Amino acid sequence: MIRMPLLLVEEHHEAFYVWQHAIRRGWLNPADNTLLHVDEHSDMSLPHLRLTLDSIHDDASAAEFTYSELDIGNFIWPAVYQGIFNRVLWLRHRHARGAGGWRQMSICARCDPPTRFVTGSSLAGTPYAGATDIRTMEYAPIGLDDTVRTDQPVVLDIDLDYFCWNEYPDYGDRRVEITRAAYEDFVNDRYHFLRIAPGSKVSAVERDGRCYLCFNDDHAEAGPAPDSVAVRESIAERIHAFVEFLRRCEIRPALAVVCRSLHSGYTPRPYAGFIERNLLGALAHQTDFETVDIAALLPGASEDVECALTLPSR
């Protein structure tokens, strides 16, 4: 029996690197797979690239692309554009009203070289209708009560924040030390790009004669209270319900990625270890898998580590 590769990653865009590596190693088909994305977030933003996807040809170029071009919210569409996935299922506890059901979605490049993209339920009637690089996928937001059936290989993509999440990311230390000149520039320029950029809030502070930029310090108290028995019981229930969903739907993944999401602050730190241990333990009762840390797959990893974690080709 071939053991399923289960890759542990720190942040979710690293799943893209895992998929590239898995295809080259023969663990995963290069096309026509189903992605079961288990996450509080869709991660379906479109990237604005500098490097093209055609620049990926080995582990080194895949790592460069992953860490320089992608972030934790935009790594799925590039894999769809490559053809790796033609079906994406997003499993979430509660989808927003209007999330809709099964639908077809398409993607193609909006420029040459392909560094910007356009998506839609249909590209017919748009300037991109005749594009030769259109990729189409089936997409559905689903819940635990839904039944999933597919004859395609399934790639399981789990973020620990599915089981317990921070409403706002907890980055730990949000301070970045800057020079006195940079501090004065921020304080005195009402149109500083960090002031007017949409989304995150940045402030400049001086403490003990040193200057810092502070990022999103208004969300410091977000997240569940630490070491709550009730939260741990809720997490255990959610893990059990998820594994039962896999069993009921007879999902036997070809490959799995489990993302910790600690650096990005979406998984609450007090519960991260508890979630990971209990999730892997529950999955072990259903699936025979080999756990591999992404550090063992990245270029420059120790040869001894890589040899110890070599998995059979599929």
Secondary structure as GFF3:
##gff-version 3
##sequence-region A 1 314
A	DSSP	beta_strand	4	9	.	.	.	ID=ss1
A	DSSP	alpha_helix	14	25	.	.	.	ID=ss2
A	DSSP	beta_strand	33	38	.	.	.	ID=ss3
A	DSSP	three_ten_helix	53	55	.	.	.	ID=ss4
A	DSSP	alpha_helix	59	69	.	.	.	ID=ss5
A	DSSP	alpha_helix	76	82	.	.	.	ID=ss6
A	DSSP	beta_strand	85	91	.	.	.	ID=ss7
A	DSSP	beta_strand	103	109	.	.	.	ID=ss8
A	DSSP	beta_strand	117	120	.	.	.	ID=ss9
A	DSSP	beta_strand	135	142	.	.	.	ID=ss10
A	DSSP	beta_strand	154	159	.	.	.	ID=ss11
A	DSSP	three_ten_helix	160	162	.	.	.	ID=ss12
A	DSSP	beta_strand	175	178	.	.	.	ID=ss13
A	DSSP	alpha_helix	180	188	.	.	.	ID=ss14
A	DSSP	alpha_helix	193	196	.	.	.	ID=ss15
A	DSSP	beta_strand	202	207	.	.	.	ID=ss16
A	DSSP	beta_strand	210	215	.	.	.	ID=ss17
A	DSSP	three_ten_helix	217	219	.	.	.	ID=ss18
A	DSSP	alpha_helix	229	248	.	.	.	ID=ss19
A	DSSP	beta_strand	255	259	.	.	.	ID=ss20
A	DSSP	alpha_helix	269	284	.	.	.	ID=ss21
A	DSSP	beta_strand	289	293	.	.	.	ID=ss22
A	DSSP	three_ten_helix	294	296	.	.	.	ID=ss23
A	DSSP	alpha_helix	303	308	.	.	.	ID=ss24
###
